[in-house]
Amino acid sequence: MTTTSKQDQIAELIRRATVIPVLTIERVEDAVPLARALVAGGVRTLEVTLRTPVAADAAKAIIAEVPDAGVGIGTILNAGDLARAEALGTKFGISPGATPELLKAVAASRLPFAPGIATASELMQALAHGFDVVKFFPAEQAGGIKALRALAGPFPNVRVCPTGGIGEANAATWLAEANVLAVGGSWLCPAADIRAGNWAGITAMCAKAMKTLKAG
């Protein structure tokens, strides 16, 4: 699979998602009920971050038991993380930033991937490796929508998934930007709700968000 076709594939996957929840799963037993709650609320594209010891097992469980969920792996920091993600059979990969080594490894892999960028120089590095679909992170902290619009000037064809500081109050504003495919965030699955097993509450929050954002 060429880098171009992988980029088209992840662009369409992200665009269809509207919102990609960023999941930091502390207990593997929470993985499947959480994924089912998200899917029931209309959120089917999930990013499981490699931030906890159980992350890979959690992703594996969701892939096996929640077929309606499209599972990707986030917080991919190096070629080793990339290999773990590929071995799980995930749909896509995302990184918070990107080293030349990671970009080279991803360009050679079959996994559709969105590297993280925060500056023009980082974006140029991603483009040099064939990536025109990127994660803008941390979006609000890196300058917000003004920074995104500034980057759109010299890079009009780049497609973006902003993540970081995005929630219910500002998601629609980000999605209104022409170069934004979808937004990422953790507000649809608060840690307190996951710990309490408030799956119905997560489903209700997702359903409300998707209805509001898709209508916009």
ChimeraX attribute file (.defattr): number of C-alpha atoms within 10 A of each C-alpha:
attribute: neighborCount
match mode: 1-to-1
recipient: residues
	/A:1	11
	/A:2	12
	/A:3	20
	/A:4	13
	/A:5	11
	/A:6	22
	/A:7	21
	/A:8	14
	/A:9	18
	/A:10	20
	/A:11	23
	/A:12	12
	/A:13	18
	/A:14	24
	/A:15	18
	/A:16	14
	/A:17	22
	/A:18	24
	/A:19	29
	/A:20	23
	/A:21	23
	/A:22	23
	/A:23	26
	/A:24	22
	/A:25	25
	/A:26	17
	/A:27	15
	/A:28	18
	/A:29	13
	/A:30	18
	/A:31	25
	/A:32	19
	/A:33	17
	/A:34	23
	/A:35	32
	/A:36	22
	/A:37	22
	/A:38	26
	/A:39	21
	/A:40	18
	/A:41	22
	/A:42	20
	/A:43	25
	/A:44	24
	/A:45	25
	/A:46	26
	/A:47	26
	/A:48	26
	/A:49	22
	/A:50	23
	/A:51	15
	/A:52	14
	/A:53	12
	/A:54	17
	/A:55	22
	/A:56	21
	/A:57	16
	/A:58	25
	/A:59	28
	/A:60	20
	/A:61	18
	/A:62	24
	/A:63	21
	/A:64	11
	/A:65	14
	/A:66	17
	/A:67	13
	/A:68	15
	/A:69	20
	/A:70	20
	/A:71	24
	/A:72	26
	/A:73	29
	/A:74	27
	/A:75	20
	/A:76	25
	/A:77	18
	/A:78	17
	/A:79	16
	/A:80	12
	/A:81	19
	/A:82	23
	/A:83	15
	/A:84	15
	/A:85	23
	/A:86	18
	/A:87	11
	/A:88	17
	/A:89	15
	/A:90	20
	/A:91	22
	/A:92	25
	/A:93	25
	/A:94	23
	/A:95	26
	/A:96	20
	/A:97	23
	/A:98	21
	/A:99	16
	/A:100	14
	/A:101	12
	/A:102	20
	/A:103	25
	/A:104	15
	/A:105	16
	/A:106	23
	/A:107	21
	/A:108	13
	/A:109	18
	/A:110	14
	/A:111	24
	/A:112	27
	/A:113	30
	/A:114	31
	/A:115	28
	/A:116	27
	/A:117	25
	/A:118	22
	/A:119	16
	/A:120	15
	/A:121	10
	/A:122	17
	/A:123	24
	/A:124	15
	/A:125	17
	/A:126	25
	/A:127	16
	/A:128	12
	/A:129	15
	/A:130	17
	/A:131	24
	/A:132	23
	/A:133	29
	/A:134	29
	/A:135	28
	/A:136	29
	/A:137	25
	/A:138	19
	/A:139	23
	/A:140	17
	/A:141	12
	/A:142	17
	/A:143	15
	/A:144	18
	/A:145	15
	/A:146	11
	/A:147	17
	/A:148	22
	/A:149	16
	/A:150	13
	/A:151	16
	/A:152	17
	/A:153	9
	/A:154	10
	/A:155	16
	/A:156	12
	/A:157	11
	/A:158	16
	/A:159	24
	/A:160	27
	/A:161	26
	/A:162	29
	/A:163	27
	/A:164	20
	/A:165	18
	/A:166	21
	/A:167	16
	/A:168	14
	/A:169	7
	/A:170	10
	/A:171	21
	/A:172	20
	/A:173	13
	/A:174	21
	/A:175	20
	/A:176	13
	/A:177	14
	/A:178	12
	/A:179	19
	/A:180	22
	/A:181	24
	/A:182	26
	/A:183	26
	/A:184	27
	/A:185	20
	/A:186	19
	/A:187	17
	/A:188	27
	/A:189	24
	/A:190	14
	/A:191	15
	/A:192	9
	/A:193	15
	/A:194	20
	/A:195	13
	/A:196	9
	/A:197	14
	/A:198	16
	/A:199	21
	/A:200	15
	/A:201	17
	/A:202	24
	/A:203	23
	/A:204	16
	/A:205	18
	/A:206	24
	/A:207	18
	/A:208	14
	/A:209	22
	/A:210	17
	/A:211	12
	/A:212	12
	/A:213	16
	/A:214	12
	/A:215	8
	/A:216	10
